Amino acid sequence: MNAVARTRRERALARSFARRFAREPHGLARAPGRVNLIGEHTDYNEGFVLPVAIDRAVIAAFAARSDRQVRVYSLGFDQEDSFPLDNIERLEGDVWSNYVRGVAAVLQEAGYRLTGVDMVIQGDVPIGAGLASSASLEVAVLGTFQHAAALAIDPRDQALLAQRAENEFVGVGCGVMDQMAAVMSHRDHALLIDCRSLETKAVPLNMTAHGLKIVVAHTGVRRALSDSAYSQRQQECSRAAQVLAQVIGARPVVALRDVTSKDLAAHEGNLPDQLARRARHVVGENERVLKSVEALRQDDLPTLGRLLYASHQSLAGDYEVSSPELDLMVELACHLEGVVGARMTGAGFGGCTVNLVRKEAIDSFREQVIETYRSRTSLPAEMYVCEAVDGLRIIAGANAPASHSPQD
Ligand code: GLA
């Protein structure tokens, strides 16, 4: 049995690696998906978010090679890709291995000297569900390259590099929340991230003490239309910030993060209606994140629940990124006794809702929310009861090299 593999899933992955590459892996890199508790579409406005890393992850089994070739096999796609570190090209289309190539490319651009690796990857974060499957892939791959070449990289830089791979190499605009959550989260905690300073605070969830579970409900609809609508929202927000910067004289407005709801009430007449509604969501959502952290600290679940519902209303009404399916899932949940709060999570236009549900109401959630939803829509809804887990973990064998910085 491979020395680094501990769970059944890790052992199966180590066996696949051994079959494919005829040697044992040196290590495993595990990076979780996340569910965002609150703080939606605030990260690219330099605001606040409160994600939770969940017990669904991408795991990469890896071993360094003595040359500069990368060979990577995806168990889920049953496909292998192979490329040289000295000439990394982007593949045409929406291909999983571009995330692997992209991470290698940005690490090298940033001055890190990589070694070739063999890798087998496997993930159980549903794709297109708003649970950050791409970030978990990027971060697991980043952990692999980093460990194989014994590089020391600051956790914030890990997240920023993974984000850069997605933005610049893969070509998908996204904020930094998902990669930060995949790197920096702590078990049993949510992660408050200030997306301007990248300061983080682990916020205790006390789920067991509260008798609560985090339930993710998948609408059975993969995120659609999201890329163009997402970049449209980004542009609308930066235009709104520019206009408000002209009229709020008292202090600089660089992003909507710098605008308070008081400012907005006084000045939103300067914005066209659509931009005013976008700004209202972002400004209100930032305030809701901070209030949610306070509510968690005070064990004030009713307030937390109200904030989650208010977030959903704002995303549906002002920000217009919900969908009829997401609205129905939240609507069904909010009438069920034992549900503290519910909202859509992630970019929107499909994917999942996040629900805080009392332990004893899990079965009725399945029957009355998921089953009712299925019968009304004929869509294959699913639910995942999630644990809050740690961010990136490398499990390495005894002969694995120690970390050193690129200058050593
Ligand atoms: C996607 C992006 C994140 C964030 C959310 C919306 O998950 O990857 O950066 O913007 O949408 O909150």
Residues whose N, C-alpha, C, O or C-beta is under 5 A from the ligand:
A	BS01	GLA	G39 E40 H41 T42 D43 C174 G175 V176 M177 D178 G346 A347
